[in-house]
Amino acid sequence: MLLILSACSLFEDTNLVDIKEIDGPCSIVLVGGSTVRSKGNIKISKRTQAITYRDEEGKLWSLFKDDYTSYSCQ
């Protein structure tokens, strides 16, 4: 069991894990200029730059790189 846990941290340390989690809440500026806000953390795929977040009702949403221009988290 200890070996498995060590291997998991090894993957994170060597950037083999594709997903980066950022503490929220976060504001995401969409291409059209409007802003969406996550109540909690967001997850970003390092490979595709897709952002996944949950709204106030707990629904899961994904935005792809063509959908947003920037994001900022507090």
C-alpha positions as CSV (number, residue, x, y, z in Angstrom):
1,M,0.0,0.0,0.0
2,L,2.8,2.4,0.8
3,L,4.4,1.7,-2.5
4,I,1.2,2.7,-4.3
5,L,0.9,6.0,-2.4
6,S,4.6,6.8,-3.1
7,A,4.0,6.1,-6.8
8,C,1.1,8.5,-6.9
9,S,3.1,11.3,-5.5
10,L,5.9,10.5,-7.9
11,F,3.6,11.0,-10.8
12,E,2.5,14.4,-9.5
13,D,6.2,15.4,-8.9
14,T,7.2,14.5,-12.4
15,N,4.2,16.3,-14.1
16,L,2.8,13.0,-15.4
17,V,-0.6,14.0,-14.0
18,D,-2.6,16.0,-16.6
19,I,-5.0,17.8,-14.2
20,K,-4.1,20.8,-12.1
21,E,-6.5,21.8,-9.4
22,I,-6.7,25.5,-8.4
23,D,-8.4,26.7,-5.2
24,G,-11.5,28.8,-5.8
25,P,-13.7,30.6,-6.0
26,C,-12.7,31.5,-9.5
27,S,-13.9,33.9,-12.2
28,I,-13.7,32.7,-15.8
29,V,-14.0,35.3,-18.6
30,L,-15.8,33.9,-21.6
31,V,-15.0,34.7,-25.3
32,G,-18.1,36.9,-25.5
33,G,-17.0,39.0,-22.6
34,S,-19.4,37.6,-19.9
35,T,-18.0,36.0,-16.7
36,V,-18.9,32.8,-15.0
37,R,-18.0,32.1,-11.4
38,S,-17.1,28.9,-9.7
39,K,-18.1,28.5,-6.1
40,G,-15.3,26.2,-5.4
41,N,-12.1,24.9,-7.0
42,I,-11.5,24.5,-10.7
43,K,-9.6,21.8,-12.5
44,I,-7.5,22.5,-15.6
45,S,-6.2,20.0,-18.1
46,K,-2.6,20.9,-18.7
47,R,-2.8,19.2,-22.1
48,T,-6.0,20.6,-23.5
49,Q,-6.5,23.7,-21.2
50,A,-10.1,22.7,-20.6
51,I,-11.5,24.0,-17.3
52,T,-14.0,21.9,-15.2
53,Y,-15.9,23.5,-12.4
54,R,-19.2,23.2,-10.4
55,D,-21.8,25.9,-10.3
56,E,-23.8,27.0,-7.2
57,E,-26.2,24.1,-7.7
58,G,-23.4,21.5,-7.8
59,K,-23.7,20.9,-11.6
60,L,-20.5,20.0,-13.4
61,W,-19.4,22.2,-16.3
62,S,-16.5,22.1,-18.7
63,L,-15.2,25.0,-20.8
64,F,-12.7,24.4,-23.6
65,K,-9.9,26.8,-24.6
66,D,-12.0,28.2,-27.4
67,D,-14.8,29.1,-24.9
68,Y,-12.8,31.3,-22.5
69,T,-10.1,34.0,-22.6
70,S,-8.8,34.0,-19.0
71,Y,-9.5,33.0,-15.5
72,S,-8.5,34.2,-12.0
73,C,-8.9,32.6,-8.6
74,Q,-8.8,34.0,-5.1
